[in-house]
Amino acid sequence: MKKIIIGIVLFLAIGQQSKAQSSSQDTLDIIKKTYDQLWELGEENQKGTFRLVSYKPIYVSAGRISDNPNEKPTSENPSYTAIESEDFNNIEVKFQLSFKTKVIQGLMWNKGDIWIGYTQKAHWQVYNQNISRAFREINYEPEIIFRYPIKMKAFKGEFKSIGFAFNHQSNGRDLPLSRSWNRIIFHVGYEIDNWIITLNPWIRSSDNDDENPNITKYIGNGEINVSYHYNRHEFYAIATHPFDRLKGGSLQLNYVFPMKGHLRGHVQFFNGYGETMIDYNHRQTTIGIGVSFANW
């Protein structure tokens, strides 16, 4: 733990030094989008269809450390429980890529839009020579998203949109390590000053051959995202929970700070279940440091 803390302190110091050295030469602001700009709500923000833009945060954690690596994944379905354990390192590389594009604009009184989104999250045992530096887990998440703008003042802020998405998430692996599920994810978006809050409850679709039967008991039945911008710094949290029981869920905390131009430093903390599909019923605490890329 001492090494982790020292590493984070050094990383933050380097980021602040880089910021100070470049302040006189590089005046680029970190790209900050309002909720309306993120989802092109309102005529003034519409950019048309089939433009590829960023979706969820895009980042690379060069060092992600776990206190409890999942070396022998299990499932409530015996066919999907690993027979042998793997010799995983507790430190690995984690990265996330995420894009979206609007495919239909102006549905339902010329206001609603349909988007296609894709997110890929990878955990790479790049420091582990014993397993030839293999990828431990890759998660694929395509979805079809419907957004409809609303303007409803509340609590000194404003509800911005409602909608839903057809979401699939899987790791693309064979027995016994295959994991997947399908969901209908509902959405409510709210903005106040520099805060953006989204609530995403979901309903899981049933599967004939369930690879992860109790996934909602561990990961949860919904998610809340809270982000806050302060000057050129960003703080955001993602929390999941079953809602119908105390045990379960997860919390991810992120701090993003400027380094140079649109490149930003990124510190991420995670605690709970389901950091990846293979870990849906495995509890761990992780912390990672790396870089994050600006939205466009």
N, C-alpha and C positions, 0 to 999 in steps of 0.2 A: 504494500500500500504506500509506503514511503516513496518508492521509485515512481509510482503513478503520480503522486502529488508533485514531486520534483519535476517530472516530465511536463506536467500541465503548466506549472509556474514558468518553466523555461520557454515553453511554447507561447504562452501569453506575452512574456517579455519580448520575445523575438517579433511577435506581431506588432506590439506597441512601438518597438524600435524602428521597424520597417515603416510604420505609419509616420513617425516623426521625421525620418530621413526623406520620405517622399512627399511630405506635405507641401513643400515649396515648389516642387516640380510637377506633381500629379494632383490635380484638383478634381478628378473624376469622382462623382458621388456614387455611392452604392445604389443600384436600381431598387427603388421602393415603389411598389404598386399598391394602389387602393384596391378594395374588394371589387369595385366596379371595373377597374382596369384588368384585374386578374381574370375575370370571366366575361369581359366585354359587354357589360350591362349598360343599356342606354344607347341611343343613336350615336352620341359623340364618341363612344369607345369601341364601336363595332369595326372590325378589321376585315370582315369577309370570311370565306370558308377556305379550308385546306391550307392554312398557315400552321407550320409546326412551331409550337412554343413550349416553354417549360411548364411543368405541372407541379408535382411535389418537389421538395428540395433535392438538388443534385449535389452530391458531396463524395469525398473519398477520405476515409479514416485510415491513415497509414499504420496506426497502432490501436487496435481495439482489444482490450484485456477483459477476460471473463474470470469471475471467481469460481465458476462451476461449469466447465465445458461439458457438453452433452455427448459423451463418448459412446453411449449405448442407447439410442433412441427407442422409446416404447410407445405403444398404442393400446387402447382398450380393445381393439381388434387384434387378436393374437397373430394374424397373418401379416401384420404390419409392425411387428416388434423385432428389432435387430437381434440376431443370434450371437454375433461376436462384437466386442467393443473395439473402437478405433483409438489409436494413440494420437489424440489431437493436442496441439499446443494451446495454451490459454491466451496466446496473443496471435492475432491475425489481422488481415486487411479487410475492411468493409467498405463497399461503395454502393451508391444508389443512383440510378438513372431514371428520369421520368419526363415524359412528353405528352402533349395533348394537341388535338387539332379539331376545329369546329367543322362539322360536315353538313349541318343544316342550320340555317339562320332564319329567324323570323316566323316560328310556329306560334299558333294560338294568339291571335290579335297582333301578329308581327313582333312578338316579344320573346318567345321561348327559343332556346337553342339546343341542339344535340351535338355533343362532343364525343370523340373517341380518345381514350386515355390509355397509356401503357407505362407501367412502372416495373423496374427490375432491380432487385436487391441481391447483392452477392457477398458471401463470406469466404475469403480466400486464405488458406493456410500457407501463405507464401514463405513463411519463415520455418516451415516444417519439412526438412529434407527427408525424414523417414517415410513420408507418404508422397514424395516427389512433388511437393508444393501444390497439391491438388486443391480444387475448390471444395470446400466442405458443404456448402449449400448455396443454391441459386433459386430465388423465388421470382415467378413471372406473374404479373397482375394486369391483364387487359380488362377494360371496362367500357361500357357505353353509358354516357352521362346526359341527363336532361336537366337543364337549368331554366328557371323562370324567375324573372326579376320581380321584386315587391319593394314597396317603400312604406315601412310601418315604423313610426317613431316609438321608441320605448326606452326608458331608463337613460335618457339624454343621448342615446345612440339611435341606430336604425337597423331594423331587419332588412337584409338586402336581397335575399333570394331563397327559394325553396326548390326542391327537386329530388331526383332519385337516380340510381345507377344500377345497372346489371353488372355484377363484378365476379370475376373468376380469379382465383389465386391457387397456384400449385408450384411444386418444385421439380416437376418433370423427371422424377426418378422411378426406378423399377422397385418391385417388391424386395425387401420389406420396408424400404425407406420412402416410398411414395406417399405424398401428402397433398390433399387438394380440398377445396370447398367452393361453393357458389353462393352468392348472396344478392339480395336486393338491399341496397344501402340508401336510406333516406337522408335528406340534407336540409339544414336550416343555417343560413349565414347571417352574422350580425357584426356590425362595425361601430366602434365608438372611439373617437380621437385616433390614437395610434394603435389601438387594439383591434384585432380581428378574431372573432370566435365562431367556430363552426361546430355544430352538433350533428353526428352521424349515427343514428341507431340503425340496426340492420336486422333482416330476417334471413336465416339460413335456409337454402333449398335442400331438400332431402336427397340422399344418394343411395342407390341400390347396394353398392359395396362401399360402406363407409370406412375410409382409411383413418379417420380421426373422430370417432363418435362423440366424444365429450369436449370438442374444441371450444364451444361457446361457454362451457363451465370454467375453462381456463383463460382463454383470450377475452371472452366477454360477448355481450350483445350490442355493443355500441362503442363509439369513440367520440371524444371531444378534443378539438384542437384550439389552442390559444396562442396567439402570437402578438408580440409587442415590439415596436421600433422606437429606439431612443437615439437620436442623432444618426450615426452611421452604424449603430449596433442593433442586433436583433436577438430577441429571446423568444423561443417558442417551446411549447409543451404539448405532448400527445399522450392522452390517457385513455385506456380501455377498461371496461368493467362489465361483469355479468348483470349487474343491477338487481338480480333476485337473490343474491347470496353475498356474504362478506368476503369469502376467499376468492382469489382470482384477479385477473386484470393485470395491467402494467402501467408504468409511467416512464416516459422518455422526456428528458430535459435537454435543450440545446441552447448553446450560446454561440452566436456568429458575430465576428468582429472584423473590421477592415484590415487588410494587409497592404495590398498595392493594386491600384486600379479597381477592377471588379473582382479580384481574387480576395477571398475572405478566409480567415481562420475559423475553425469549427471544433467545438468541444461538445461531446454528446455523452449523456449518462442514461442508462437504462436499468430498470429493476422490475422484475415480474416474469410473466409467462408470455411466450409467443413472439420473441424477437424475430424468429424465422418460423416457417411452417414446420420444419422438423423438430423445433423446440416448443411446439404449441402447448405441451403439458410439462415443460421443463422450466423450473424457476432459476433465474440467475441474475447477477448484477454485473453490468459491463460499463466500461468507460472507454471512450475513444477520442483521439485528437487527429485532426487532419485539416483539409481545406474544403470550402464550399464555393459554389459558383453562382453568380448573380442570375436572377430571373431575366428572361427576355420575352 
